[in-house]
């Protein structure tokens, strides 16, 4: 691309866009506005960057988050001055919590128009507080080769800080004076003769961070983290695999399988971990632990002395309460903490915990390969976990097979069996996450679970799912009605979205998760202020946005619609159920399956 010498602002922003393109940025999500016009023009005309216009800033920010989450590369997110950028805040928080790279470019008025009641002006300095990896107010555009070099290098630094040492949002605030439109300025056009573009951009290129997968000496781990005797563990132990979106799911699963075999550890696998979708790799996979721990005598019998946890805690409240009660010695493997400034405390239970600041592949590689794997027959504790899981899984699957009424839980169970191999699946927060935890059946379909579990909010659910699906394999969103309604402006993306997204809508007319909480016993105010039913006709809503809609009336119909996904467009498959009936059914059956254990 040639730089745009029409005026000082077009030159400035074309340097920024070209630098980002050479670094590998492929997508720019652009919200409308006047003060950011130079940015919009630069990205819209760049031949190697896909510029996508989105009306709603919150929707735009989560769409960009979804693109970055899927690709692992930062997307550019652009808006005008005033309150526009404030709508990015929830996505910035999620990017920080979930380690997702974002490059936020906010247009702003120049310094002389601040604090004087100029229109559409707010204080945008460090607008997002401490959540970005880095913030910088870029200088007002100047016609100077040293200043263009400053802009180029600042852009490179912003791109690097969005990914290294850990991923997150970077915020550049860019003030512009008139002209905001690409009106010609003679002195800028004449300046073109002083810029050798080939030389200027010669050193700009994507930096590749080498993977940190080299082996770590086992003695160093033992000395620095008081690692237990290896192997076998001196006392009963478990391995917990929490929510994870690794870049290489199979390699991640193989490392956990190796650790599990060599140490004789049952692997309690959260449904948001890839492990349940690579089940053949895991000889000691436990998927029904939430149900098992509802049997209090059995839970006491299974109490571990040691826990190795990979990543964050699973969603299960039963698991959290059990760990808090049993107080095991815990080692947390945090793959993201590769720099002293980024260490995280991932222990909200405040157990006797040591953090291992390395990835699971490193930990698996540190264990002697000559060790003989431990089998379930050799280890009574491991055998009890595996046998009980098999019994509960058999009862659960049989009950689901026979269940004819439309219940939310069976929808999650069916998804695990009928989606095409490798399907990206975005799971909304609240009830859908928990349905996955309870009912997702282990298999080998390599389904790719995606989620926003950083701040656990329902903000931007649809927009994030569309970002994940954009230019990718046909994808699915599992969501409740309130999460979808919270982000219906995401449907405005339909004209710019490339690919396919099926939205499986579990409509129980309200917040089903609250039905399982003690507050449900207090009505009023429960129904109006917590369940908050909205009584929306989703067929009419979809018709307004020209989105395909279908009401699901049988399980066979749902299976047929999910087993082969379209290649293009959006569609909503609505499954209606009764919220209170769902809650009663869950309470009865989750406990009954557990209490039948021998």
KOLVEXTOR-971992 format. One record per residue: x, y, z negated of N, C-alpha, C, CB in turn. Coordinates in steps of 0.1 Angstrom, whole numbers, plus 5000, padded with zeros to 4 digits. Glycine has a CB too. Example, Ala and Ser with C-alpha at 12.3 -4.5 7.8 and 13.67 -1.06 7.14 Angstrom:
513249434922512349554922513249674922511349554910/512849784929513749894929512950004921514149944943/
This chain:
500849885000500050005000500950125000499050004988/500550225008501150355008500550444997501150425021/501450524990500950614980500050724987502050684972/499050764978498050864983498551004980496650834977/498951074990499551214987498551324990500751234996/497251294990496251394992496251504982494851334993/496351464969496551564959497251504947495151624954/497551584937498351544925497651424918498651654916/496351424917495651324910495651194918494251364907/495451194931495451074939496851014939494951104953/497951094940499251044939499550974926500251164941/499151044915499350994902498750854900498851084891/497450844903496750724901497150614911495250744902/497550654923498050544933499350484928498150604947/500150564921501350504915500950404905502250614909/500050434897499550344886498950224892498550414877/498050234902497450114908498450024915496350154917/499350084922500350004929501349934920501150094939/501650004909502549934899501849814893502950034888/500549834889499849714883499649604894498449764878/499349644906499249534916500549454918498849604930/501649524918502949454919503249364907504049554921/502649404895502849324883501949204883502549414871/500949204892500049084892498549104889500548984884/498249234886496749264883495949244896496649404877/494949164895494149134907492749204907493948984908/492249234895490849284893490849414885489949174887/490049504890489849634882488249644881490449754889/487849654869486349674866486149824864485849584854/485349894872485250034872483850084869485750094886/483750164859482450224855482350364861482350224839/481150404864481050534871481250654862479650544878/481750764868481950884860482750984868482550854847/482751114864483451214872484851224868482751344870/485151224854486551254850487451144854486551274835/486951014856487750904860487850884875487250774853/487250984882487250964897488550934903486651094903/489651004899490950964906491350814904492051054900/490950764892491250624890490350534898491050584875/489150564899488150484907488650484922486750544906/488950604927489450604941490650524943489750754945/491650534934492850454936492650304936493850494925/491850254927491650114926490750064937491150074912/489750144941488750104951489450094965487650204952/490450174967491150174980492350084981491550304985/492750024969493949934969493649804976494449914955/494349754986493949634993494249504986494749635006/495049504976495349384968494549374955496849374966/493749474952493049464939491549464942493449594930/490849374936489449364937488849464927488849214935/488249574932487549674924486049644923487849814929/485549624911484149594909483449704902484049454902/482449764908481749874900480649814891481149974910/480649864879479649814869479049934862480249704859/477749944861477050054855477250064840475650054859/477049954833477049954819478449934813476049854813/478950024805480350004800480549884791480750124793/479549854783479749734774479749604783478549724764/478849594792478749484801480049474809477549494811/480549584814481849594822482949534813482149734826/483049574801484149544792484149394790484149614779/483049334788482949184785483149104798481649144779/482749164809483049094822484549094824482349174834/485249204822486649204823487349114813487249354821/486749104801487249004791487148864796486549024778/486048834802485848694808486848664819484448684813/487048764828488048744839489448714833488048864848/489748794823491148784816491248654809491448894807/490148614802490148484794490348364804488848474786/489648374815489748254824491148254831488748274835/491648364835492948374843494148374834492948484852/494048424822495248454813495948574817496148334814/495448654827496148774831495248894828496448764846/495849014825495049124822494249174834495849234816/492949214831492149294841492249434837490749234842/492149524847492049674844490549704842492649754855/490349794832488949834828488949984827488549774814/488150044835488250194837486850264834488650224852/486950374827485750454825486050604824485050404812/485050684824485250824823485350874809484050894830/485351004807485551064794484251064786486051204795/484251104773483051114765482850974758481851144773/481550944756481250824748481450694756479850834743/481750704769481850584778482750484772482350624792/483950534768484950434762484550374750486250504760/483750444742483250384729482450254731482350484721/481850244743481150114746482049994748480250144758/483350024750484249914752484649854738485549964759/484349924727484849884714484649734710484249974703/483449684712483249544708484149444716481849494710/484349474729485249384737486649404733485049424752/487049524729488449544724488749464711488749694722/487749464703487849384690487949234693486649414681/487149194703487149044706488549014713486049014716/489049104721490349084728491449064717490649194738/491349154707492349144696492249014688492149264687/491048984685490848864677491048734684489348854671/490748734697490948614705492148604714489748604715/493048714713494248714720494048704735495148604716/493248804740492948814755493448944760491348804757/494248944771494849064776493849154784496049034785/493849284780493049384787493849514789491749414780/493649574800494249714802493149814804495149714815/493049894794491949994793492450134797491249994779/491850184808492250314813491050414812492650304828/491150504802490050594800490350734806489650614785/489550784815489750924819489451024808488850954832/490051134808489851234798490051374803490751214786/489451474796489751614799491151644795488651704793/491751744802493151794798493051854784493751884808/494251874778494251934764493552064762495651944760/493652154772493052284771491552284771493552374782/490952164774489452164774488952074763488952104787/489752044753489351974741489152074730490451864737/488252024721487952104709487452244712489252114700/486752264723486152384727484752364732487052464737/484152254729482852224733482652214748481852324728/483752164755483552134769482652004770484952114776/481952004781480951884782481651754783480151914794/480951654779481451514779482851494774481351464794/483051554762484451544756484251504742485151684757/485051394739485151354725486651324722484351214722/486951304710488351274706488651134710488651294691/489451114721489750974725491150924721489650974741/491751004712493050954707492950834698493851074700/493550734701493450604693491950574691494250614680/491150584701489750564701489350424695489150574715/490250324697489950194692490650154679490250094703/491150254672491850224660493050134661490850164650/493150044652494249954652494149824660494549914637/493049814668492749694675493649674688491349684679/493949784695494849754707496249714703494949884715/496949644711498349614709499149744710498849514720/498749834718499449964720498550064726500649934730/498750194722498050304727498950414732497050364716/498650474743499450584747498650684755500650534756/498850814752498250914760499150954771497851044751/498750924783499650954795499651104797499150874808/500751154802500951294805499951344816502351324809/499551464815498751524826499551514839498351664823/498951474850499751454863500551574867498751424874/501851544871502751644875503451604888503851674864/503751704896504451674909505951684907503951784920/506451564902507851554899508251414900508151614885/509351384907509851244908510151184894511051234917/510851254885511051194872509751164865511851294863/508751244866507451224860506751104866506551344860/506851084879506250964885506950834881506350974901/508250854878509050734873508550704859510550764873/508350814851507750794837506450724838507550934830/505550754847504250694848504450544852503450764859/505350514862505650384866506150294854506650374877/507050344847507650264836506650254824508950324831/505850354822504850344811503850244815504150484809/503450234827502450134832503049994831502150164847/504349974834504949844832504949804817506449854837/505249904809505349874794503949834789505849994786/502849904794501549874790501149734794500549984796/501449704807501149564812501849464803501649554826/503149484800503849384791503249374777505349424790/502849494772502349494758500949424758502249634753/500249414769498949354769499049194768498149384781/500349144770500549004770501548954760500848964784/502649034758503748984750503949084738504948984759/504349034726504548884723503248814722505348874711/502148884720500848814720499848894728500248794705/498848834733497848904742496948984734497148804751/496449094741495449184735495249304744495949234721/494449394739494149514747495249624745492749574743/495449694756496249814756495449924762497549794765/495550044755494650154759495550274764493850204747/495350314776496050434782494950534784496750394795/495150654777494150764779494750854789493850834765/494050884800494550964811493851094814494550874824/494351204810493751334812493951374827494251444803/492951434833493051494846492451634847492251394856/493151714854492551854858491951834872493751964857/491151934875490651944889491851954899489652064890/491651904911490451844917490351704914490351874932/489151654909488951514906488651434919487751504896/488051494929487851434942489151444949486651504949/489351354959490551354967490651464977490751224974/490551594973490651704981492151734984489951834975/492451774996493851794999494551914992494051805014/495851894989496651994983497951994992496951974968/498252104998499352115008500752075001499452245014/500952124989502252104983502451954980502352184970/501351884977501551744974501751664987500251684967/501151704998501351635010502751655015500351695021/503351775013504751805016505651725008505051955015/505251694995506151614986506351474991505551614972/505551425000505751285005507051255011504651255015/507651365016508951345023510051325012509351465031/509851344999510851334989510751194982510751444979/509851114985509550984978509850874987508150984973/510950794984511250664991510450554984512850644991/509350524989508450424982509050294980507150414989/509750244991510450114990511450114978511150075003/512250214977513150224966512450244952514150344968/511450324952510750354940510150234933509650464943/509650144941508950024936509749894936507650004943/511049914940511849794943512049704931513249834947/512049754919512349674907511049634900513149754897/509849664905508649634899508149494903507549734902/508049404893507549274896507049204883508749184902/506249104885505649034873506748964865504648934878/506648994853507648924843506948794839507949014831/507748684840507248554836507848524822507648444846/506948504813507348464799507648314799506348504788/508848274796509048124796508248054785510548094794/507647944789506947864778507747824767506247744785/507247834755507947804743507647664738507647904731/508047564746507647424744508947344741506947374756/510047404738511247324735511047254722512447414735/511747144720511647064707512147144696512346934709/511547124684512047194672512547084663510847274665/513647104657514247004648513346974636515647054643/513046844634512146804624512646844610511946654624/514046834608514546874595514347024592516046844595/514447104602514147244600512747274595514447334613/511747204602510347214598510147164583509447134607/510747054580510646994566511147094556511346864565/512347154559512947244550512247374548514447274554/511747434559511147564559509647564555511247634572/508947454557507547444555507147334545506847434568/508147274538507847174529506947064535507147224516/507347024547506546924555506546794547507146914569/505346724547505246594540506146484546503846544539/506446384539507246274545506646224558507346154535/507546194567507046144580507746014584507346244591/506945934591505645894588505645764580504745874600/504645704574503345774574503245874563502145664573/502145954563501946044552501845964539500746134554/502446024529502445954516501045944510503346034506/500146024514498746024509497846034521498546134498/496546004519495546014530495546154536494145984525/495546164549495646284556494746284569497046324560/494446404573493646424585494246534594492146454582/493846534607494246634616492946704621495146584628/492946834619491746914624492046994636491147004612/491346974647491547054659490447154660491546954671/490747284658489747384658489547434672490147494649/488747544674488447604687489747634694487547734686/489847604707491047624715490747644730492047514712/491447734736491347744751492747744757490547874755/493447634755494847624760494947634775495447494756/496047694780496247704795496347564801497447784798/496847464794497047334799496347234789498547294801/494947214791494247134782494746994780492747134786/495146934791495546794790496846784782495746734804/497846874785499046864777498846894762500046974783/497946984760497547014746496946884739496447124745/496046814746495446694741496446584739494246654750/497346574748498346464747499246484735499146464760/499546614732500446644720499646604707500846794720/498446634706497646604694497546454693496246674695/497246384705497146244704498446174700496846184718/499646224704500846174700501046194684502046244707/500746304679500846334665499946234657500546474662/498746224662497746134656498145994655496346144663/498745944666499145804667500345774657499545764681/501345864658502545844650502345854635503645944655/501345944631501145964617499945894612501046114614/499145824621498045754616496945844611498345654606/496645954618495746054613494446054622496346194614/493246054615492046074623492046224627490746044614/491446244639491446384645490046434645492046384659/489746524636488346584635488346704646488046644621/487646674657487746764669486446844670487946674681/486646974668485547074671485147064685486047214667/483847084688483347084702483947194710481847094702/484447294705485047404712486547374715484947534705/487047264710488347214714488247134727489047134702/489247124735489147044747489146894744490247074757/489546854731489746714728488546624731490146694714/487346674728486146584731485946564746484946654725/486546634754486446624769487546544775486246754775/488546504767489646414771489746304761491046494772/488546244759488446144747489346024749487046104746/489545984761490345864764491845874758490445824778/492246004757493646024752493746004737494046164756/492546014730492546024715492045894709491646134711/492945804704492445684698491645694685493645594695/491845814678491245824665490345954664492345834654/489645974675488846094677487646084668488446124691/487346184660486146194651485346314655486546204636/484146284660483246394665482046414656482746364679/481746324646480546344638480946374623479746214638/482046444621482546474608481546554600483846534608/480846654607479846734600478746654594479246844610/478346544601477246454596477846364585476646374608/479046314587479646224577479746294563480946184582/480046424564480346494551479046534544481146614554/477946514550476646534543476246424534475546554554/476946304536476846194526477846214515477046054534/477446274504478346314493479246204488477546374482/478746084485479645984480480745944491478945854477/480345944504481245914514482246024515480545894528/481846154514482746264515483746264504481946394514/483346224492484346204482485346094485483646174468/484945994491485745884494486745924505484945764499/486346014514487246054525488146174521486346084537/488046224509488846344505490346324509488746364490/490946414517492346404520493246474510492546464534/494446424510495446494502496246594510496446384496/496246564523496946654532496146674545498346594536/496346794550495546834563496546904572494346924560/496546864585497246944595496147004604498246844604/496147134604495147204612495747274624494247304603/495247254636495747314648494747434651495847214660/495247554650494447674653493447704641493647644665/492347764645491447814635490447714630490647934641/489747744620488847644614487647614624488247694601/487147494624485947464632484747544625485647314632/483647534633482447614629481747554616481447614640/481847424615481147344605481247394591481547204605/480047434585480047474571480347364562478747544567/479847244566480047124558481547094556479347004564/482247104567483747084567484447184558484347084581/484047314559484647414551484447404536484147554556/483147364533482847344519483647224513481347324517/483747124521484447004517485947024515484246884528/486547104524487947134522488147224509488547204534/487247314508487347404496487147324483486247514497/486347224483486147144471487347054468484847064472/487846994479488946894477490346954476488946794489/490547074481491747144479493047064483491947184464/493047024496494246944501495447044503493946874513/496546984504497747054509497547074524499146984506/497747194529497347214543498547284551496147304544/498747234563499747294572498947344585500847194576/499047464588498347524599499347554611497647654596/499047484622499847504634499247624642499947374643/499947734643499447854650500247874662499447974640/499747834674500447844686500747994690499747774697/499948084686500148224690501248294683498848294689/501548254671502448324662503948294667502248294647/504348364677505748344682506648454679505748304697/506248554671507048664668506648714654506748784678/507648754646507348784632506348894630508648834626/506148984640505149094638503749044641505449204647/503548914646502248874650501748764641502248824664/502348734630501948624621500548654617502848604610/499648544617498348564612498048474600497348524624/497248514591496748424581495448364585496548504567/495448234589494348164594493648074583494748074606/493748114571493248034560492248114552494347984551/490948124557489948194549489548124536488748224557/489847994535489547914523490547934512489347774526/491747994515492848014505493247884499492348114495/493547784507494047654502495547664499493647534512/496047554495497547544493498147524507497947424483/498347634514498647634528500047684532497647724535/500647614542501847664548501547684563503047564546/501947794569501747814583503047764591501447964586/502847684601503847644610503747734622503847494613/504747824624504647924635505247864648505348054631/504547764654504947704666503747644672506047594663/503847584684502647524691502647374688502747554706/501547314691501347174688502247094697499847134690/502547134709503547064717504947054711503647124731/505347164704506647164697506647074685506947314693/505547074678505446994666505446844670504247024658/504746814680504746674685506146624689503646654696/506846724696508146684701509146674690508546794711/508846734679509846724668509846594660509546834658/508846514663508746384656509446274663507246344654/510246194656511046094663510146004672511746004652/510645984684509945904694510045754691510345934708/511045714682511245574679510245524669512645554675/509545614663508545564652507445484658508045684645/507045384651506045294655504645364652506145154648/503745364662502445424659501745344648501645424672/500845414640500145344630498745324635500045434617/498245194633496945164638495845174627496945014644/494645174631493545184621493545064612492245204628/493944944618493944824610494944824599494144704619/496044904601497144914591496745014580498444954598/495845094582495545214574494145214570496045344580/493745164558492245154554491545294555492145104540/492245394551491645534552491245574566492545634545/492245544575491945574589490845484595493245564597/490845364591489845264595488445314591490145124590/488345364578487045414573486545524582487145454559/487345624585486945734593486445684607488145834595/487245604613486845554627485545474627488045474633/485445384617484245294617483045374614484445184607/483045464605481945544601481545634613482145634589/482445694620482145784631481445704642483445844637/481945584645481345504655479845464651482145374657/479645444638478245404634477345524636478245364620/477745644631476945764632476745804647477545874624/477745794655477645834669476645744676479045824676/476645614672475745514679474245554675476045374674/474045584662472745624658472245754664472645634643/473145854665472845984671472545964685474046084669/473345894693473045874707471745804710474245804714/471445704701470245624703469045714701470245504694/469145804690468045894687467845994698468245964674/468946044704468846144714468246084727470146204717/468645954730468145894742466645874741468745754743/466045844729464645824727463845954725464445734715/464546064723463846194720463146244733464746294714/461846254733461146304744460746454744459846224746/460246504732459946654731461146734735459346684718/460946854740462046944743462547014730461547054753/463746964726464447024715465747074719464546914704/466147184712467447244716468647154715467647364707/468647064705469846984702470046884714469646904690/468946834720469146734731469746804743467846664734/469446934745470047004756471547004756469447144757/472047034744473547034742474146894744473947084728/473446784739473846654741473846614756472846554733/472846644763472846614777473846684785471446644783/474146814782475246884789476546804789475447024782/476846744778478146674777478246554787478346624763/477046514792477046394800476746414815476046294795/476146524818475746544832476446654840474246574832/477246744833477946844841478946784850478546944831/479146844862480246804870481646814864480246884883/482546724868483846724862484546864863484746614869/485146904852485847024851485047154850486747034863/483747144848482947264848483347364837481447224846/483547484840483647584829482347614822484247724835/482347604809481047614801481347724791480647474795/480547834792480647934782479547914772480548074788/479847914759478947884748478648004740479347764739/477448054739477048164732477248144717475648214735/477448244709477548234694476148204688478148354688/476148184675475048144667474548004669473848244670/473347974673472847844674473547754684471347844677/473847804697474447714706475747654702474647784719/476547734695477847684690477647564680478647794683/476647574672476447474662475747344668475447524651/474947364679474447254686475547174693473447294696/476547244698477647184704478447094693478647284710/478647164681479347094671478646964667479447184658/477346964666476646844661476446744672475346884656/476246784684475646684694476546664706474346734699/477646744708478446724720479146584720479446834722/478746504730479246364730480646364736478346274738/481646294730482946284736482946214749483946204727/483746254758483846194772485146234779482646234780/485146204792486346234799486046314812487046104803/485146414810484746494822485546624823483246524821/486546644814487446764815486646894815488346744827/485446894808484747024808485547124801483347004800/485547254806486347354800485447444791487047444811/485547434778484747514770485347654768484547454756/484547764769484947894767484047964757484947984781/484448064750483648114739484348244734483548014727/483548334727484048454721483948434706483248584725/484848354700484848334686485848414678485148184683/486348524684487148614677486448684666487848714686/485348754670484548834660483148764659484348974665/482948654666481748574665480448644668481648514651/480448754676479248834678478548784691479648974680/477348834693476648804705476848914716475148784702/477649014713477849114723478349054736478849224718/477849104747478449074760478448924764479849124761/477548844759477548704762477448674777476348634754/476448724783476248704798477348764806474848764802/477748884803478848944811480148864809479049084806/480448814798481648734796481648614804481948704781/480448544804480248424812480448444827478848364809/479848564831480048594845481448624849479148714849/482248684840483648714842484448584843484248794831/484048484835484748354835484448284848484348274823/483248294853482748224865483148294878481248204865/483548424877483848504889485048444897484048644886/484848404909485848354918486348214913487048454919/485548144905485948024899485047914904486048024884/485247794898484347684900482947714894484847554893/481847664900480547684895480447654880479447594903/479847744873479947744858478547744852480747864853/478547724839477347724831477447804818476947574827/476447874815476247944802475247874794475948094804/475547834781474547784772474247894762475047654765/473047944762472748064753471348054748472848194761/471148124736469848144731469148274737469848154716/467948294734467148404740467748544735465748394736/468048554722468448684717469848724722468548684702/470748634724472048664729471948704744472948544728/471048644751470848684765470148814766469948574772/469148844758468548974758469449084754467248974749/470349054745471349154741472249204752472149104729/472249134763473249164774472549154788474449074773/471249184789470649164802471149254813469149194800/471849364809472449454819473549374827473049574813/473949264821474949174829474349124842475349054821/472949124843472349074855472549174866470849054852/472849304863473149394873474449364881473349534867/475149264876476449224883476149134895477349154874/474849094898474548994907475049024921473048974908/475149154925475549194939477149194940475049324942/477849184929479349194930479949054925479849304922/479148974919479648844914479848744925478548784903/481048684925481348584935481448454929482648624943/480648354932480648224926479248194921481648224914/479148094912477848064907477848044892477347924913/476748094885476548074871475148024869476848204863/475047904862473747854858473547894843473547704860/472547964840472248004826471247914820471748154825/471647824811470747734804470247814792471347604800/469047864792468447944782467647864772467548054788/468047854760467247784749466447894743468247714739/465147894747464248004742463347954731463448054754/463647984719462847954708462248074701463547864697/462248184709461648314706462148364692460148294705/463448384692464048444679465348384676463048424668/465848424664467148384660467048254652467848484651/467248144660467048004654468047984642467247904664/469248044643470248014633469748064619471548084636/468848164618468448214605467448124599467748354607/466848034607465847934601466547834592465147864613/467847824594468647724586469247784574469747664594/469047924572469647994561468648014550470248124565/469048034537468148054526467148174528468948084513/467548274536466648394538465348354545467348494547/465348234551464148194558462948164549464348064566/463248144536462248124526461448254522462848054514/461948364526461448494522460748564534462448574515/459448534535458748604546457448654541458448494557/457148784542458048884548459248904538457349014550/460348964544460549024558461148934568461349144556/461248804566462148714574461748724589461948574570/460548704592460148694607460448814614458648664608/460148934609460349054617461749104616459449164611/462449084605463749154604464949054605463849214590/464748924606465848834607465648744620465948744595/464448674621464248594633464048694645462948514631/463448804643463248904653462748854667464448984655/461548784667461048734680460748854689459848654678/461048834702460948944712459748924722462248964720/459248804723458048774732458348814746456848834726/459448774752459748824765459348714776461248854766/458748754787458548664798459748664807457248714806/460548564806461848554813461648534828462748444807/460548474832460348464846460148604852459048384849/459448694845459248824850460548904850458248904843/461348884839462648954838463548914849463348914824/463648784852464448744863463948794877464548584864/462648804879462148854891462549004893460548844891/462549074882462949214882464349234888462849284869/465249144884466649144888466949064900467549104877/465848994906466048904917466948794915466448984930/466848734903467648624899466748494899468248644885/467248384904466548264905466148214891467348154912/464948164890464348124877463647994878463448234871/463747904868463047774868462747744853463747664875/461547704850461147654837461347504836459647684834/462147464826462447324825461347254816463847304817/460747154822459547084816459846944812458347084825/460946884817461346744814462846734813460746644824/463246634806464746604805465346564818465046504794/464546484826465046444839465246564848464046344846/464346654847464446784855465746854852463246874853/466046864839467246934834468446864839467246954819/468546734838469646654842469946674857469446504838/468846674865469046684879469646824882467746664886/469146924875469547064879471047084874468647164872/471547014864472847034859473946944865472847024844/473546834871474446734876475046784889473846604878/474346874896474946934909474647084908474346864922/475647154907475547304906475647374919476547354896/474847474922474947554934476347614935473847654935/476647664947477947724949477947874948478447694963/476747934949476648084949475448124941476648144963/475548244935474448314929474248284914473248274936/473248334908472848314894471448244894472848444886/471248164884469948114881469748094866469747974889/468548104862468148084848467347954847467448204842/467747864839466947744836466447764821467747604837/465147784820464647814806464047694800463547924807/464447654788463947544781463247604768465047444777/461947594768461247654757461047554746459847704761/461147594733460947514722460447594710462247434718/459947524700459447594688460547604678458247524682/460847734674461947754665461847684651462047904662/460647684645460547624632460447464633459247664626/459947414644459947274647461447224648459147234659/462247304656463647274657464347264644464347374666/464047364635464747374622464347254614464347504615/463047214614462647094606463346964611461147084606/463346954624463946834630465446824627463746834646/466146934628467546934625467746894610468147064628/467046954601467246934587466946784584466347014579/465946724590465646584587466646494593464246554593/466946514606467846414612469246424609467546424627/469846544608471246554605471546484592471646704604/470646504582470946444569470646294569470046504558/469646254577469246104577470346024584467946084584/470946074594471945994601473145974592472446064614/473446084584474646074575474345974564474946204569/473145974558472945904546472645754549471745954539/472745714561472645574564473945504565471845554578/475045574562476345514563476445414551477445624562/477245304554477345204544478145244532477945074550/
